[in-house]
């Protein structure tokens, strides 16, 4: 029998101190808690059950001097089984530790994972108790050795205004790359190899934003269809790196070391690591979901229950349940998880999935709520990059612009306006101007800057850039839901034919529109985010909800055609231009005071070269816009505190179907305009100083060089 000592109630989880392991788990309503030890993760039954006899402030704890790193374990929690009162305790179900630092693998779906007789036809079947032991089907928690040689690892701390975020999937980036060693493909270590890093650096990327890497569970429906939750928005372990991305040779808990190795290697290359985190719901789903962890440990504390009938869950997420941050211990779980990933795993920031959920009290999302207050005052979490997805499925779920100081947001209005303008929709010029200038209408009222706007045209959710110009309808049949899943609101245009095209004029137009969208992203104020593979013309064959496609549909194909190679080089050029010109990456909004020494920082021009008037702004048929930024319109300073100035630039955009002559403004007494880049032809051309021809469906960037 394993020796058992009283132990301590803190810290929560299983913590090895070099001599033994302290176990601590919170449960407010449990009547007893058993710690189960397993010889091997796949064992159908535990070798020993140890009752935790110590209970301090609702935390059950014990110290086991004979338990070492690599030990697999789980919990069985006894308590009332009263679903109508919100309690679903069931000691027949083995449970994961909410604070587990590593988890042995995925679950093997069986009826035993449900806390009720799942095969019953009774509509009230979830009220009954199922007594099948779930240990054989369950993944196990793992005690880990936390030591790691970080050496001189330092976070890059790239300023927001110099950031280029690259949203990517660990496996999708590396699975088909011919230069990534085969044993490392699809893994954390594969993402940190030279070919991947070299590609990211060539684009000017400063941060990778990883789709969820918290340990997750694929839904039973998907598993029975032979599919998997590839994206990973189905978390069950908020401290554990997903074992799916560990190498096959990984020993128990080695995924932790491999994740740290990836971060260290990316940091050495100057790349930050941002995690997409899902604290709004878990993989346990609704009242008919499995019992894997939180439901069986303390259902009424971890989840928001229907106040009128606690048998059911309040669902602001569309995933069956909502994590209840109104409970102090649940809030602690989230804050402890964030600090752990920063302090122990050295990540640099987080993108919060369905972030309004985190601020929902009893009467809607509150930007001054407890979670945001705790983050702001936390000395660790407040110092990293914080990005909100500003919408959820609750009442008033679209909260763009309402997050507090210190937070950036995915700017969905930027995405939609860019798409509408470049597919030729009428009446978009005014809104496009706001997005190009940093969306002051959204972020200035809350005291934030353009850097609160994470600008993007595509992301993991929806069409890729290639599909955005190739499909007008979603094609999600492979997901097994008769093409009912995924949004119908794509704001896309196929330019003549649905899907792949051979006609030269269609291919040519699609390439131009892709370049227009990428260039708009690069030359807008705010923080740009690329979706992985868009720079290569990656396609998902029209699937706009490829969350369950763990196959070449979602993986990047690195075998590039000549057109793809040209697009890659074009993208590199775009972000090189952005990095080299401080007027394209301001930290504050443009000043519009005409009394400034050099005039307004920014002037909006019409095709005759004069400033836009209300007539042009209100003309729904106007598809042409000029954006003149003066060289003095920078807010960067050098090491001596002197303001850095540059050249004036002129961005011209024509989203219409007809070419337009555009008169170039005269700046000062001398100087000339030169074309830096255009999407209508491959190389810059000489500029006639009075006007240029702005081709239909094209963008042009010019620079003014003073002769004085």
C-alpha positions as CSV (number, residue, x, y, z in Angstrom):
1,X,0.0,0.0,0.0
2,X,1.2,3.5,-0.9
3,X,2.1,5.6,2.2
4,X,-0.3,8.5,2.7
5,X,0.3,11.7,4.7
6,X,-2.0,14.6,5.2
7,X,-0.4,16.9,2.7
8,X,-1.5,20.5,1.9
9,X,-4.5,22.2,0.3
10,X,-2.3,24.3,-2.0
11,X,-1.3,24.3,-4.7
12,X,-4.1,22.5,-6.4
13,X,-3.3,19.6,-8.7
14,X,-0.5,16.9,-8.4
15,X,2.8,18.6,-7.5
16,X,6.0,16.7,-7.2
17,X,8.5,18.4,-4.8
18,X,11.5,16.1,-5.4
19,X,10.6,13.7,-2.7
20,X,7.0,12.9,-3.1
21,X,3.7,14.3,-4.6
22,X,1.0,16.4,-3.1
23,X,-2.5,15.9,-4.4
24,X,-5.2,18.6,-3.9
25,X,-8.6,18.9,-5.6
26,X,-11.5,21.2,-5.0
27,X,-15.0,19.9,-4.5
28,X,-17.6,21.9,-2.6
29,X,-20.4,19.3,-2.4
30,X,-18.5,16.0,-2.4
31,X,-18.9,13.6,0.6
32,X,-15.7,11.8,-0.1
33,X,-12.9,11.7,-2.7
34,X,-10.8,8.7,-3.8
35,X,-7.4,9.1,-5.6
36,X,-6.9,6.2,-8.1
37,X,-3.4,5.1,-9.1
38,X,-2.7,3.2,-12.3
39,X,0.3,1.2,-13.3
40,X,-0.2,2.0,-17.0
41,X,-2.4,4.6,-18.7
42,X,-4.3,2.0,-20.7
43,X,-5.1,-0.2,-17.6
44,X,-8.8,-0.9,-17.2
45,X,-8.6,-0.7,-13.4
46,X,-6.5,1.1,-10.8
47,X,-3.9,-0.7,-8.7
48,X,-4.9,1.3,-5.7
49,X,-7.6,3.6,-4.4
50,X,-6.6,6.1,-1.7
51,X,-9.2,7.9,0.2
52,X,-8.4,11.6,0.7
53,X,-9.2,12.1,4.4
54,X,-8.0,15.7,4.7
55,X,-10.4,18.5,3.7
56,X,-9.5,22.1,4.1
57,X,-11.7,24.9,2.8
58,X,-13.5,22.5,0.4
59,X,-10.2,21.2,-0.9
60,X,-9.4,17.5,-0.5
61,X,-5.7,16.7,-0.2
62,X,-3.0,14.1,0.6
63,X,0.8,13.8,0.3
64,X,2.2,10.5,-1.2
65,X,5.9,10.2,-0.5
66,X,6.2,7.2,-2.8
67,X,4.6,8.7,-5.9
68,X,7.1,9.9,-8.6
69,X,6.8,11.7,-11.9
70,X,5.2,9.5,-14.6
71,X,2.6,8.2,-12.2
72,X,-0.9,8.0,-13.9
73,X,-3.9,8.8,-11.8
74,X,-7.5,9.9,-11.7
75,X,-10.3,10.6,-9.1
76,X,-13.6,9.1,-8.1
77,X,-15.8,11.6,-6.3
78,X,-18.7,10.7,-4.1
79,X,-21.7,12.9,-3.4
80,X,-25.3,13.5,-4.1
81,X,-26.7,12.4,-7.4
82,X,-29.5,14.9,-7.9
83,X,-29.5,16.3,-11.4
84,X,-32.6,18.5,-10.7
85,X,-30.5,20.2,-7.9
86,X,-27.5,20.5,-10.2
87,X,-25.5,17.6,-8.6
88,X,-24.2,14.8,-10.9
89,X,-21.7,12.9,-8.6
90,X,-21.0,9.3,-9.7
91,X,-18.1,7.4,-8.2
92,X,-18.3,4.8,-11.0
93,X,-16.7,7.4,-13.3
94,X,-13.0,8.0,-13.3
95,X,-12.3,11.7,-13.5
96,X,-9.4,13.8,-14.8
97,X,-7.7,16.2,-12.4
98,X,-8.7,19.8,-13.5
99,X,-5.1,20.8,-12.7
100,X,-3.4,17.9,-14.5
101,X,-0.2,19.1,-16.2
102,X,-0.3,16.2,-18.6
103,X,-2.9,13.7,-19.8
104,X,-2.1,10.3,-21.1
105,X,-4.2,10.3,-24.3
106,X,-7.7,10.6,-25.7
107,X,-10.8,8.8,-24.4
108,X,-12.0,5.6,-26.0
109,X,-15.7,6.3,-26.5
110,X,-18.0,3.9,-24.8
111,X,-21.4,4.0,-23.0
112,X,-19.5,3.8,-19.7
113,X,-18.3,7.4,-20.1
114,X,-21.8,8.6,-19.5
115,X,-23.2,9.1,-16.0
116,X,-26.6,7.9,-17.1
117,X,-27.9,5.0,-19.2
118,X,-27.2,6.5,-22.5
119,X,-29.0,3.8,-24.5
120,X,-32.3,4.3,-22.7
121,X,-35.1,5.8,-24.8
122,X,-36.5,7.6,-21.7
123,X,-36.4,11.4,-22.3
124,X,-35.5,11.7,-18.7
125,X,-32.7,9.2,-18.8
126,X,-30.1,11.7,-17.6
127,X,-31.9,11.6,-14.2
128,X,-30.9,7.9,-13.7
129,X,-27.5,6.7,-12.5
130,X,-25.3,4.5,-14.6
131,X,-22.9,2.4,-12.6
132,X,-20.6,1.1,-15.3
133,X,-16.9,1.8,-14.4
134,X,-15.4,4.1,-17.0
135,X,-11.7,3.7,-16.1
136,X,-10.9,1.4,-19.1
137,X,-12.2,4.1,-21.5
138,X,-10.8,7.2,-19.8
139,X,-7.5,9.0,-20.3
140,X,-5.5,9.4,-17.2
141,X,-3.8,12.4,-15.5
142,X,0.0,12.2,-15.2
143,X,2.3,13.5,-12.5
144,X,5.1,15.4,-14.2
145,X,8.6,16.6,-13.5
146,X,8.5,20.3,-14.1
147,X,12.3,20.9,-14.4
148,X,13.4,22.2,-17.8
149,X,16.6,24.1,-18.8
150,X,15.3,27.4,-20.2
151,X,18.8,28.8,-20.2
152,X,18.7,32.4,-21.4
153,X,15.2,32.2,-22.9
154,X,13.6,35.6,-23.0
155,X,10.2,36.6,-24.4
156,X,10.6,38.7,-27.5
157,X,8.1,41.3,-26.3
158,X,7.5,42.7,-29.8
159,X,5.6,46.0,-29.6
160,X,2.1,45.8,-30.9
161,X,2.8,48.2,-33.7
162,X,5.6,46.0,-35.0
163,X,3.6,42.8,-34.7
164,X,2.5,40.5,-37.5
165,X,0.5,37.6,-36.1
166,X,0.3,34.3,-38.0
167,X,-2.6,32.1,-37.0
168,X,-1.7,28.4,-37.5
169,X,-2.3,24.8,-36.5
170,X,0.6,22.8,-35.1
171,X,-0.2,19.8,-37.2
172,X,-1.5,21.5,-40.3
173,X,1.7,23.6,-40.7
174,X,4.1,20.7,-40.7
175,X,2.3,17.5,-41.7
176,X,3.1,17.8,-45.4
177,X,6.4,19.8,-45.3
178,X,9.0,17.8,-47.2
179,X,11.9,19.4,-45.2
180,X,10.5,18.7,-41.8
181,X,11.9,15.3,-40.6
182,X,9.1,12.7,-40.8
183,X,9.2,11.8,-37.1
184,X,8.5,15.5,-36.3
185,X,5.7,16.2,-38.7
186,X,2.5,17.2,-37.0
187,X,4.3,17.9,-33.7
188,X,5.4,20.8,-31.4
189,X,9.0,20.0,-32.3
190,X,8.1,20.0,-36.0
191,X,6.8,23.5,-35.8
192,X,10.1,24.6,-34.3
193,X,12.2,23.3,-37.1
194,X,14.3,25.5,-39.4
195,X,12.1,25.2,-42.5
196,X,9.0,26.4,-40.7
197,X,10.9,29.2,-38.8
198,X,12.6,30.3,-42.0
199,X,9.2,30.6,-43.8
200,X,7.7,32.6,-40.9
201,X,10.7,35.0,-40.7
202,X,10.7,35.5,-44.5
203,X,7.1,36.9,-44.2
204,X,8.0,39.2,-41.3
205,X,5.9,37.2,-38.8
206,X,6.6,38.2,-35.2
207,X,4.1,35.9,-33.4
208,X,2.4,32.5,-34.1
209,X,-1.1,32.2,-32.7
210,X,-1.7,28.5,-32.2
211,X,-5.1,27.0,-32.5
212,X,-6.0,25.3,-29.2
213,X,-3.3,23.2,-27.7
214,X,-5.0,22.5,-24.4
215,X,-5.7,18.8,-24.1
216,X,-9.1,18.1,-25.7
217,X,-11.6,15.4,-26.4
218,X,-13.2,14.7,-29.8
219,X,-17.0,14.5,-29.6
220,X,-18.5,11.1,-29.8
221,X,-20.5,11.8,-32.9
222,X,-17.4,12.8,-34.8
223,X,-15.4,9.8,-33.5
224,X,-18.2,7.4,-34.7
225,X,-18.0,9.0,-38.1
226,X,-14.2,8.4,-38.2
227,X,-13.5,12.2,-37.8
228,X,-11.8,14.2,-35.1
229,X,-12.1,17.7,-33.6
230,X,-9.0,18.9,-35.6
231,X,-9.2,22.5,-34.5
232,X,-9.3,21.5,-30.8
233,X,-12.1,23.8,-29.5
234,X,-13.2,21.1,-27.1
235,X,-10.9,21.5,-24.1
236,X,-10.8,19.2,-21.0
237,X,-7.4,20.0,-19.6
238,X,-6.6,23.7,-19.1
239,X,-3.0,23.0,-17.9
240,X,-2.0,20.1,-20.2
241,X,-0.5,20.4,-23.7
242,X,-2.4,18.3,-26.1
243,X,-0.7,14.9,-26.5
244,X,-1.8,14.7,-30.1
245,X,1.2,17.0,-31.0
246,X,3.8,15.0,-29.1
247,X,6.2,12.7,-30.9
248,X,5.4,9.1,-31.0
249,X,8.5,8.4,-28.9
250,X,7.2,10.6,-26.1
251,X,7.2,9.0,-22.7
252,X,4.7,9.8,-20.0
253,X,4.3,13.6,-19.8
254,X,7.0,14.2,-22.4
255,X,4.5,16.5,-24.3
256,X,5.2,19.1,-21.7
257,X,9.0,19.1,-22.4
258,X,8.4,19.1,-26.1
259,X,6.0,22.1,-25.9
260,X,8.6,24.0,-23.9
261,X,11.3,23.1,-26.4
262,X,9.1,24.5,-29.2
263,X,8.6,27.8,-27.3
264,X,12.3,28.1,-26.5
265,X,13.3,27.5,-30.1
266,X,10.7,30.0,-31.4
267,X,11.8,32.6,-28.9
268,X,15.4,32.2,-30.1
269,X,14.2,33.1,-33.5
270,X,12.4,36.2,-32.2
271,X,8.9,34.7,-32.5
272,X,6.3,35.1,-29.8
273,X,3.8,32.3,-29.0
274,X,0.2,33.2,-28.5
275,X,-2.3,30.5,-27.5
276,X,-5.9,30.3,-28.6
277,X,-7.6,29.3,-25.3
278,X,-11.1,28.0,-24.7
279,X,-12.2,28.8,-21.2
280,X,-15.8,29.4,-22.1
281,X,-16.9,25.7,-22.3
282,X,-15.6,22.2,-21.9
283,X,-15.8,18.9,-23.8
284,X,-18.5,17.6,-21.4
285,X,-21.3,19.2,-23.4
286,X,-24.9,19.4,-22.2
287,X,-26.9,17.3,-19.7
288,X,-26.5,14.4,-22.1
289,X,-22.7,14.7,-22.4
290,X,-20.1,12.5,-20.9
291,X,-18.7,12.7,-17.3
292,X,-15.0,13.3,-17.7
293,X,-13.9,15.8,-15.1
294,X,-15.7,18.9,-14.0
295,X,-19.3,17.5,-14.1
296,X,-18.4,14.7,-11.7
297,X,-16.2,16.8,-9.4
298,X,-18.6,19.7,-8.8
299,X,-21.1,20.3,-11.5
300,X,-22.8,23.2,-9.9
301,X,-19.6,25.1,-9.3
302,X,-17.9,24.7,-12.7
303,X,-20.9,25.2,-14.9
304,X,-23.6,27.8,-15.3
305,X,-26.9,26.0,-14.7
306,X,-30.4,27.1,-15.6
307,X,-31.6,29.0,-12.6
308,X,-35.1,27.8,-13.1
309,X,-34.1,24.1,-13.6
310,X,-30.5,23.3,-12.6
311,X,-30.8,19.9,-14.4
312,X,-30.0,21.9,-17.6
313,X,-27.1,24.1,-18.6
314,X,-27.1,27.7,-19.6
315,X,-25.4,27.7,-23.0
316,X,-23.8,30.9,-24.3
317,X,-21.3,29.0,-26.4
318,X,-23.3,26.7,-28.7
319,X,-21.4,23.8,-27.3
320,X,-23.8,22.6,-24.6
321,X,-22.4,24.2,-21.5
322,X,-20.8,27.4,-20.2
323,X,-18.0,27.6,-17.7
324,X,-19.2,29.6,-14.6
325,X,-16.6,32.3,-13.8
326,X,-19.0,33.7,-11.2
327,X,-17.7,30.9,-8.8
328,X,-14.5,31.8,-7.0
329,X,-12.8,28.4,-7.5
330,X,-13.7,28.4,-11.2
331,X,-12.3,31.8,-11.6
332,X,-9.2,30.6,-9.8
333,X,-8.9,27.7,-12.2
334,X,-8.8,30.0,-15.2
335,X,-6.4,32.6,-13.6
336,X,-4.1,29.8,-12.4
337,X,-4.1,28.3,-15.9
338,X,-3.1,31.6,-17.5
339,X,-0.3,32.2,-15.0
340,X,1.0,28.6,-15.5
341,X,1.2,29.0,-19.3
342,X,3.1,32.2,-18.9
343,X,5.4,31.4,-16.0
344,X,6.0,27.7,-16.6
345,X,5.5,27.3,-20.3
346,X,6.8,30.8,-21.3
347,X,4.0,31.7,-23.7
348,X,3.6,35.4,-24.7
349,X,-0.2,35.9,-24.9
350,X,-3.6,34.5,-25.4
351,X,-6.5,34.8,-27.8
352,X,-9.7,34.1,-25.8
353,X,-12.4,32.2,-27.7
354,X,-15.9,33.6,-27.3
355,X,-14.5,36.1,-24.8
356,X,-17.8,37.8,-23.8
357,X,-18.6,34.6,-21.9
358,X,-15.7,35.4,-19.5
359,X,-17.3,38.7,-18.6
360,X,-20.9,37.6,-18.3
361,X,-22.4,38.2,-14.9
362,X,-26.1,37.9,-14.2
363,X,-27.1,40.7,-16.6
364,X,-24.9,40.4,-19.7
365,X,-21.3,41.0,-20.6
366,X,-19.6,43.6,-18.3
367,X,-16.3,45.0,-19.5
368,X,-15.7,46.1,-15.9
369,X,-16.5,42.7,-14.6
370,X,-14.5,40.6,-12.2
371,X,-12.5,38.6,-14.7
372,X,-11.3,41.7,-16.5
373,X,-10.5,43.4,-13.2
374,X,-8.5,40.4,-12.1
375,X,-6.5,40.3,-15.3
376,X,-5.8,44.0,-15.2
377,X,-4.3,43.8,-11.7
378,X,-2.5,40.5,-12.1
379,X,1.3,41.2,-12.3
380,X,1.8,38.3,-14.7
381,X,-1.2,38.0,-16.9
382,X,-1.6,41.8,-17.4
383,X,1.8,42.0,-19.0
384,X,1.2,39.6,-21.9
385,X,-0.7,40.0,-25.2
386,X,-4.5,39.7,-24.6
387,X,-6.8,39.3,-27.6
388,X,-10.6,38.8,-27.4
389,X,-12.8,37.1,-29.9
390,X,-15.6,39.7,-29.2
391,X,-18.7,37.6,-29.8
392,X,-20.6,34.7,-28.3
393,X,-24.1,33.2,-28.6
394,X,-25.6,35.0,-25.5
395,X,-27.8,38.0,-25.5
396,X,-26.1,41.0,-27.1
397,X,-23.4,38.6,-28.0
398,X,-21.5,41.0,-30.4
399,X,-19.3,43.1,-28.2
400,X,-16.8,44.5,-30.6
401,X,-15.2,47.7,-29.2
402,X,-16.4,47.1,-25.6
403,X,-13.4,45.3,-24.1
404,X,-11.3,47.2,-21.6
405,X,-7.9,48.9,-21.9
406,X,-5.1,46.4,-22.3
407,X,-7.1,44.2,-24.6
408,X,-7.0,43.8,-28.4
409,X,-9.9,42.3,-30.4
410,X,-10.4,40.3,-33.5
411,X,-12.0,43.0,-35.7
412,X,-14.8,41.2,-37.5
413,X,-16.0,44.5,-39.0
414,X,-12.6,44.9,-40.7
415,X,-12.9,41.4,-42.2
416,X,-16.5,42.0,-43.5
417,X,-15.8,45.5,-44.9
418,X,-12.7,44.3,-46.8
419,X,-14.5,41.4,-48.3
420,X,-17.5,43.5,-49.3
421,X,-15.4,46.3,-50.9
422,X,-13.2,44.0,-53.0
423,X,-16.1,41.8,-54.2
424,X,-17.7,45.1,-55.5
425,X,-20.5,45.8,-53.1
426,X,-21.9,49.3,-53.2
427,X,-21.6,51.8,-50.4
428,X,-18.5,50.5,-48.8
429,X,-16.1,53.4,-49.2
430,X,-16.9,55.2,-45.9
431,X,-16.6,52.1,-43.8
432,X,-13.5,51.0,-45.6
433,X,-11.9,54.3,-44.7
434,X,-12.6,53.7,-41.0
435,X,-11.0,50.2,-41.2
436,X,-7.9,51.5,-43.0
437,X,-7.4,54.2,-40.4
438,X,-7.5,51.8,-37.4
439,X,-11.3,51.7,-36.6
440,X,-11.4,54.7,-34.3
441,X,-15.2,54.4,-34.3
442,X,-14.8,51.1,-32.4
443,X,-11.8,51.6,-30.1
444,X,-11.3,55.3,-29.4
445,X,-14.5,55.6,-27.2
446,X,-12.9,53.2,-24.7
447,X,-9.6,55.0,-24.7
448,X,-7.8,52.5,-26.8
449,X,-5.6,52.9,-29.8
450,X,-5.5,51.4,-33.4
451,X,-3.5,48.6,-31.8
452,X,-6.6,47.3,-30.2
453,X,-7.7,46.2,-33.7
454,X,-6.5,42.8,-34.8
455,X,-7.1,43.1,-38.6
456,X,-7.8,40.0,-40.6
457,X,-9.4,39.0,-43.8
458,X,-9.6,35.2,-43.1
459,X,-9.0,33.0,-40.1
460,X,-9.3,29.3,-39.3
461,X,-13.1,29.6,-39.2
462,X,-14.5,30.2,-42.7
463,X,-13.1,30.2,-46.2
464,X,-9.4,30.4,-46.9
465,X,-8.2,33.3,-49.0
466,X,-8.1,31.1,-52.1
467,X,-11.6,29.8,-51.4
468,X,-12.9,33.3,-50.7
469,X,-12.3,34.2,-54.4
470,X,-13.3,30.7,-55.7
471,X,-16.6,29.8,-54.1
472,X,-19.8,31.6,-53.3
473,X,-21.4,28.6,-51.5
474,X,-19.9,26.4,-48.8
475,X,-19.1,22.8,-49.6
476,X,-19.0,21.0,-46.3
477,X,-20.3,17.6,-47.3
478,X,-17.3,15.8,-45.9
479,X,-18.2,17.0,-42.4
480,X,-21.1,14.5,-42.2
481,X,-23.8,17.1,-41.6
482,X,-25.3,17.2,-45.1
483,X,-23.7,20.6,-45.6
484,X,-25.8,22.2,-42.9
485,X,-22.9,23.2,-40.7
486,X,-20.8,26.3,-41.3
487,X,-22.0,29.8,-42.1
488,X,-23.8,30.9,-45.2
489,X,-22.5,34.5,-44.7
490,X,-19.3,34.3,-46.5
491,X,-19.1,37.6,-48.4
492,X,-17.3,35.8,-51.2
493,X,-17.3,35.9,-55.0
494,X,-16.1,33.2,-57.4
495,X,-15.5,35.6,-60.3
496,X,-17.2,33.4,-62.9
497,X,-17.3,29.7,-61.9
498,X,-17.7,27.8,-58.7
499,X,-14.5,26.1,-57.6
500,X,-11.3,25.5,-59.5
501,X,-11.0,27.4,-62.9
502,X,-8.9,27.0,-66.0
503,X,-10.0,30.1,-67.9
504,X,-7.2,32.6,-67.8
505,X,-9.3,35.7,-67.2
506,X,-10.9,34.1,-64.1
507,X,-7.6,32.9,-62.7
508,X,-6.1,36.3,-63.3
509,X,-8.9,38.1,-61.6
510,X,-8.8,35.8,-58.6
511,X,-5.0,36.4,-58.2
512,X,-5.6,40.1,-58.3
513,X,-8.4,40.1,-55.7
514,X,-6.2,38.0,-53.3
515,X,-3.4,40.5,-53.7
516,X,-5.9,43.3,-53.1
517,X,-7.0,41.8,-49.8
518,X,-3.5,41.0,-48.6
519,X,-2.3,44.5,-49.5
520,X,-5.3,46.1,-47.7
521,X,-4.4,44.1,-44.6
522,X,-0.7,45.1,-44.8
523,X,-1.4,48.8,-45.3
524,X,-4.1,49.3,-42.7
525,X,-3.5,50.7,-39.2
526,X,-3.8,48.2,-36.5
527,X,-2.3,44.7,-36.0
528,X,-2.4,42.4,-39.1
529,X,-3.1,38.7,-38.7
530,X,-2.5,36.2,-41.5
531,X,-4.2,32.8,-41.6
532,X,-1.7,30.0,-42.3
533,X,-1.3,29.1,-45.9
534,X,-3.1,32.2,-47.3
535,X,0.3,33.4,-48.5
536,X,0.5,30.2,-50.5
537,X,-3.1,30.1,-51.9
538,X,-4.1,27.2,-49.7
539,X,-7.5,25.8,-50.5
540,X,-10.0,23.7,-48.4
541,X,-12.0,22.9,-51.5
542,X,-14.8,25.2,-50.4
543,X,-15.1,23.8,-46.9
544,X,-15.7,26.8,-44.6
545,X,-15.9,24.8,-41.4
546,X,-13.1,22.3,-41.6
547,X,-13.0,21.8,-37.8
548,X,-13.1,18.0,-38.2
549,X,-10.9,17.6,-41.3
550,X,-7.6,16.2,-39.9
551,X,-6.3,15.4,-43.4
552,X,-4.9,17.2,-46.5
553,X,-8.1,19.3,-46.7
554,X,-6.7,21.3,-43.7
555,X,-3.0,20.7,-44.0
556,X,-0.8,23.0,-45.9
557,X,0.5,21.6,-49.2
558,X,4.0,22.9,-49.6
559,X,4.3,21.8,-53.3
560,X,3.9,25.3,-54.8
561,X,2.8,26.1,-58.3
562,X,4.4,29.1,-60.1
563,X,1.3,31.2,-59.2
564,X,1.6,30.2,-55.5
565,X,5.3,31.1,-55.5
566,X,4.5,34.5,-56.9
567,X,1.8,35.0,-54.3
568,X,4.3,34.1,-51.6
569,X,6.8,36.6,-52.8
570,X,4.1,39.3,-53.1
571,X,3.1,38.7,-49.5
572,X,6.7,38.9,-48.4
573,X,7.0,42.2,-50.2
574,X,3.9,43.6,-48.7
575,X,4.9,43.1,-45.1
576,X,8.5,44.2,-45.8
577,X,7.0,47.6,-47.0
578,X,4.9,47.8,-43.8
579,X,7.9,47.0,-41.6
580,X,9.9,49.7,-43.3
581,X,7.5,52.6,-43.1
582,X,6.4,53.8,-39.7
583,X,3.4,55.8,-41.0
584,X,1.8,52.4,-41.8
585,X,2.0,51.2,-38.1
586,X,1.0,54.1,-35.9
587,X,0.5,53.6,-32.1
588,X,-2.2,56.3,-32.0
589,X,-5.0,57.5,-34.2
590,X,-4.3,60.0,-36.9
591,X,-4.7,63.7,-36.0
592,X,-7.2,65.4,-38.2
593,X,-6.5,69.0,-37.1
594,X,-6.0,71.1,-40.3
595,X,-4.0,73.6,-38.2
596,X,-1.1,71.2,-37.8
597,X,2.2,72.6,-39.3
598,X,2.1,70.1,-42.2
599,X,-1.7,70.0,-42.3
600,X,-3.8,66.9,-41.5
601,X,-1.9,63.6,-40.9
602,X,-4.3,61.9,-43.2
603,X,-6.3,63.1,-46.2
604,X,-9.0,61.1,-48.1
605,X,-8.9,61.9,-51.8
606,X,-11.3,61.4,-54.7
607,X,-10.1,60.6,-58.3
608,X,-9.6,64.3,-59.2
609,X,-7.0,64.6,-56.4
610,X,-9.1,66.8,-54.1
611,X,-10.3,65.9,-50.7
612,X,-13.4,63.8,-50.4
613,X,-16.7,65.6,-49.6
614,X,-20.0,64.4,-48.2
615,X,-21.1,63.8,-51.8
616,X,-18.5,61.2,-52.5
617,X,-18.8,59.6,-49.0
618,X,-22.6,59.2,-49.5
619,X,-22.4,58.0,-53.1
620,X,-23.2,54.2,-53.0
621,X,-21.9,53.9,-56.5
622,X,-18.5,55.2,-55.5
623,X,-15.9,52.4,-55.5
624,X,-12.7,54.5,-55.5
625,X,-10.7,55.9,-52.6
626,X,-7.4,57.6,-52.1
627,X,-5.6,57.6,-48.7
628,X,-2.8,60.2,-48.4
629,X,-0.6,59.8,-45.3
630,X,2.0,62.5,-44.8
631,X,5.5,61.6,-43.9
632,X,5.3,63.6,-40.7
633,X,2.3,61.5,-39.6
634,X,4.5,59.1,-37.5
635,X,4.4,58.7,-33.8
636,X,7.6,56.7,-33.4
637,X,10.7,58.0,-31.8
638,X,14.4,56.9,-32.0
639,X,16.6,56.0,-29.1
640,X,17.1,59.7,-28.3
641,X,13.5,60.5,-28.3
642,X,13.4,62.2,-31.7
643,X,10.4,61.7,-33.9
644,X,11.0,59.4,-36.8
645,X,9.7,60.7,-40.1
646,X,9.4,59.1,-43.5
647,X,8.0,59.6,-46.9
648,X,4.4,60.5,-47.7
649,X,2.5,57.6,-49.1
650,X,-0.6,57.4,-51.2
651,X,-2.8,54.3,-51.2
652,X,-5.3,54.0,-54.1
653,X,-8.1,51.5,-54.1
654,X,-10.6,50.7,-56.9
655,X,-13.2,48.2,-56.0
656,X,-15.3,48.8,-59.0
657,X,-15.5,47.2,-62.4
658,X,-14.2,50.2,-64.4
659,X,-10.7,51.7,-64.5
660,X,-10.3,55.3,-63.2
661,X,-7.7,58.0,-63.9
662,X,-6.5,59.3,-60.5
663,X,-4.9,62.7,-60.2
664,X,-1.9,62.8,-58.0
665,X,-1.7,65.5,-55.3
666,X,1.2,68.0,-55.3
667,X,3.1,68.1,-52.1
668,X,5.2,71.1,-51.6
669,X,7.3,72.8,-54.3
670,X,9.3,69.8,-55.3
671,X,9.4,66.1,-55.3
672,X,7.9,63.2,-57.3
673,X,5.7,60.2,-56.9
674,X,7.0,56.7,-57.5
675,X,5.0,53.5,-57.7
676,X,6.0,51.0,-55.0
677,X,3.5,48.3,-55.7
678,X,0.3,47.6,-57.6
679,X,-1.9,44.5,-57.9
680,X,-2.7,45.0,-61.6
681,X,0.8,44.2,-62.9
682,X,3.8,42.4,-61.4
683,X,6.5,45.1,-61.4
684,X,6.3,48.9,-60.5
685,X,6.1,51.2,-63.5
686,X,7.3,54.8,-64.1
687,X,4.7,57.3,-62.9
688,X,3.5,60.3,-64.9
689,X,3.5,63.0,-62.2
690,X,0.0,64.3,-62.9
691,X,-2.1,61.1,-62.9
692,X,-2.1,57.3,-62.9
693,X,-4.6,54.9,-64.3
694,X,-6.1,52.9,-61.5
695,X,-7.2,49.7,-63.1
696,X,-10.6,48.1,-62.2
697,X,-10.4,45.8,-59.1
698,X,-6.9,47.0,-58.2
699,X,-4.8,48.6,-55.5
700,X,-1.8,50.8,-55.9
701,X,0.7,52.2,-53.4
702,X,2.9,55.2,-54.2
703,X,5.7,57.0,-52.3
704,X,6.5,60.7,-52.5
705,X,10.2,61.5,-52.7
706,X,11.2,65.1,-51.8
707,X,13.9,66.7,-53.9
708,X,14.8,69.2,-51.2
